[in-house]
Amino acid sequence: MRIREITEDDYSPLSYLHWLSLIEEHKEIGIETNVNYLHLRLQWNTEKPKGYLAECDSGIVGFISENMVYVSSYFMRMGIGTKLVQKLKPSEFWVAESNKRAQAFYTANGYNPTSETRMVDKLGYDIIERKWTTIPDNACDV
């Protein structure tokens, strides 16, 4: 497995992985959805997110950007998500209150839930998200 920076050539396969992740997340939290792949592809090409991806001989298996981390379900629990988080070192994530698997992942990687929540529209469904943060390395510096 290799970890490398995301390039513009990766946006198409990453938008496909993002599409799969939304379908999996919605299934996990019990809502049916009709996620529009072309909308996500346009979003990736427009926003041009920065981050890293994990790939193996079979292709891209996960990615991390400023606000999300995703690993294909076939490759979960193999340390890939942790390696991606360690590479980008984001200070915060917003996590769906109903996504217990993601919450366990962030807890295991040193993140803690805050009291800050928000309501977001994810493809026509109102989802409550909670902000998760990590304590910065210099938090105790005087």
N, C-alpha and C positions, 0 to 999 in steps of 0.2 A: 504494500500500500504506500502511496506517495501523497504528500500534502503540498499543494502549490497555490500561488495566487490565482484568483479568478481573472480571466481575460474576456474580452468581448466575444471571442469565439465560443466561449462556454455558456453564453446566455441562453441559447436555444435548449441544450440538454438540461441546464439548471432550471429553466422555466418548467420543463417536463417533470423534474424531480419535485419542484415546488408544488405543482399541480397534484402529484401523487401524495405529497405530505398533507395537503389540505383535505383531500378525500379521506386519508387515514385518520386525521385529527377529527374531522366531522363524524366519521363512523364511530370513533372511540367515545366521543361525548354524546352520541345518540341523536344526531340530526342528519337528515337526508339533505344532500346538496347536489346541485348541478354546476360544478365548477367549470368555468369557461377557460380552456387551455389557451386559446388565442389571446384572451385578455391578459393572462399571466405572462405570455411571451412578449406582448407589447409592453407590459409593465417593466419587465427585466430590461428590454432594449431601451426604454425611455429613462428609467431611473439609474441604470448602470451601477448597481451596487458593488461595493468593494468587499473583499473578503478572501476566504480560502476554500479550496475544495479538496476532497479526498478521492483518490481514484485508484483502481486496481486494474488488472488486465481486462476485466469485463467492462470497464468504463467508470464513470463518476458514481460514487456510492454515498456521498454526503457533501454538505457545504455549511459554511458559517458566513453570515454577513453581519452588519452592524446590529441587527435586531432579531435574528433568528438562527437557529442551528437545526439541521435536519440530517439524519442518517437513514438510508433505506432500511426498511424493516428486516430485510435479509441479513444486514450487516450490523444490527444493533447488538449491544452487550459485548462488543469486541474492542472497546476502547477508542473507537474512531471519533465519536463525539467529544470525548475528553481531550484527545489530541487536537482537535479543531479549536476547542475553547482555549486550550493552553497556547495555541498559536496566535489567535487574535486578541485574547485577554479582554473581552468586553466587560465594562463595569456594571452593566444592567441588561436585563431582558424583561419583556412583558410576557406573562404566561397565563393562558386561559385557566380560570379557577377550576374548571372541570377536567383539565389535562393532568391527571395524577402521575402518569408516566414521565412527563416533562418535569414536573415538580420534583420527583425523586431524582432525576438526572441532575438538575440544577443544585439540589441539596448536596448530592454526592460530590459536586464540583465546587463547593465552597460558597454557593449563593444562598441568600436568605430572603424570605418574603418580607416586604414592607407593608405598611398600612395603606399605601396608595393603590387605588384601583381606578379602572376606567371602563366604560362601556364602548365597545367597538362593533362596527357592522362588518361581519365577515360573510360576504356573498349573500346578503339578505337576512342574516341571523344576528341578533344582538348577543354578543359574547362578553362576559365580564372577565377582564384580565387584571392580574395583580403584578405590580412591579417587584422584581427580584434583583438584589444588588449583592455585590461582594465588597468586603472591606478593602480599601486601597492599601497597597504595601506601605505607604508613608503615613497612614492614618494616626499612628502613635508618635510620629516625629514631633518634637517640641521646638 
